[in-house]
């Protein structure tokens, strides 16, 4: 790990001001991803700004009937909150499907959204990776690609996004609240928050340099059966090969998003319109234009089967949850 300096911010405004003064600064909360990357020298920040003490750890109702989740709310607390369990079950289920209990106790709402890919070549500093070092090449193209993305990729990067929570947030149409380096607040729909790689895979979100996530807002609850299915290589502490978060209505319609298949949570309103026709039709629309490799082409039928399992469970349940 390379040397770095450290400070504790006293307010969101102080945090973004400190980041503006220190090129290469990074915010740190739970550190469950950042510290691992620093140990491997994938991330080499010159300065860390601790944002744990900013009072951003509360879950509060909004005037519109939704919930405002502070950026520092721990994953365990969010999953266990009675309002989340009752009204946003897909979110609670997705959180509990991720990582381990120990990591969920430390991981934060903002940090979960900002997770870096688990592509093995991103973590291996001896291998070229455009996400880690722009312009160096993508070792995954022509290399080991089984866990990687099949849609939304580019000639520069085929990495997949790892967050379970972000898939549920996409289903729920969450909004990300931030504070920019100049102290101005901003609201970013989660649909616009994560970038596709294009020619700049190192730019993973639409955040500006030094911009701090302060909260995530959920709109009024959507009635339906809330489900999250995650297919992985082992039963725990593994990232999704394919995951489906969904809110299914009594008539078979609803909304859903898929994880493990793209550089961001993947949702298509056109696919949702096909949902009443069944999993095959919805999955075909969702994955139109997919460009899998020989190693990860199995994800295409796996999306259909996982979505079919979700719809079957929703039908068997027969009630909103």
NUVEX-410242 format. One record per residue (C-alpha): residue in one letter; x, z, y. Coordinates in steps of 0.5 Angstrom, whole numbers, plus 500, padded with zeros to 3 digits. Layout:
% residues N
AXZY;...
//
This chain:
% residues 321
X500500500;X503498507;X503503512;X497504517;X495508523;X488512522;X483515527;X476518527;X471515531;X466520535;X461515536;X459508535;X461505542;X468509541;X469506534;X468499536;X472500543;X478502538;X477496534;X478492540;X484495542;X487494535;X488487532;X488488525;X483494525;X478496520;X472501519;X472505513;X467510510;X466511503;X472506502;X470504495;X472497495;X477497501;X482502498;X483498492;X484492496;X489496500;X493498494;X493491491;X495489498;X490484498;X487487505;X493490509;X489493515;X494496521;X489501523;X483505520;X477507524;X473513520;X466512522;X463517517;X462522523;X457518527;X451520525;X449514522;X447517515;X439518516;X433514513;X427514518;X421511519;X420505524;X414504529;X412498525;X411502518;X418500515;X424504514;X431504518;X437506514;X443508517;X449505515;X453511512;X447513508;X450513501;X447509495;X445515491;X441518497;X438511498;X436510491;X433517490;X429517497;X422518495;X420513500;X424508497;X422509490;X415509492;X415503497;X421499496;X422500488;X426493487;X432497492;X432503488;X433499482;X438495484;X442501487;X442504480;X444498477;X450498481;X457501479;X457508477;X454515479;X461517482;X462511486;X454511488;X456518491;X461515496;X459508497;X455507503;X449502505;X454498510;X460498505;X455495500;X453489504;X460488506;X463488499;X469483497;X468478491;X471480484;X474473483;X480475479;X484470483;X482474489;X485480487;X491477484;X496476490;X501471485;X495466485;X493462491;X486464494;X483461500;X479467501;X485471501;X490466504;X486460508;X489454506;X493456500;X488453495;X483456490;X485458483;X478459480;X477451480;X480449474;X481456472;X477462469;X471461472;X466465467;X463470472;X463466478;X458462482;X454456480;X451454487;X452454494;X460453493;X465448496;X471445494;X475451497;X472457493;X467458488;X467466488;X460470487;X458475491;X458482487;X453486491;X446488487;X443492493;X444486497;X440482492;X434487493;X435487501;X434479501;X428480497;X425485502;X427481508;X432486511;X435486518;X442488519;X443492526;X450492529;X454494535;X459489538;X466490541;X463490548;X458495546;X452490545;X447491540;X445485535;X440484530;X441479524;X436477519;X440478512;X438471510;X443469516;X448475514;X452472509;X456466510;X457460505;X464458504;X465451506;X472450509;X472457511;X471462505;X475467508;X469468513;X464472509;X459474514;X457472521;X460479524;X464478530;X471481530;X470489531;X463489530;X460495527;X454495522;X449501525;X443501520;X439496516;X432496517;X426494512;X419491514;X413494512;X413495504;X410489500;X405490495;X407488488;X411490482;X418491484;X423489479;X431488478;X434485472;X441485471;X445481465;X452483465;X458484459;X457491458;X451496459;X455500465;X460499471;X460491470;X458486475;X452481474;X453475471;X446474473;X441479476;X434478479;X430482484;X423481485;X416483487;X411480483;X404479485;X398480481;X396473481;X404471478;X406469485;X411473489;X418473492;X425473488;X432473489;X438472484;X445475484;X451473481;X450465482;X452464489;X457467494;X451470497;X444473495;X440467493;X433466495;X429460496;X422460499;X421453495;X422456488;X417462490;X412457491;X413455484;X413462481;X406461479;X408455475;X412459471;X420461470;X422454468;X419451474;X422456479;X429456476;X429449477;X427449484;X432455485;X438452482;X437445485;X444442487;X448447482;X455445480;X457449475;X463449471;X464448464;X465456463;X459458467;X454453466;X451458461;X448461468;X443456469;X439457463;X440465464;X437465470;X431462467;X431467462;X432473466;X426471471;X422470465;X423477463;X422479470;X415476470;X413478463;X415485465;X411485471;X405482467;X405487462;X406493467;X400490471;X400494477;X404495483;X410499483;
//
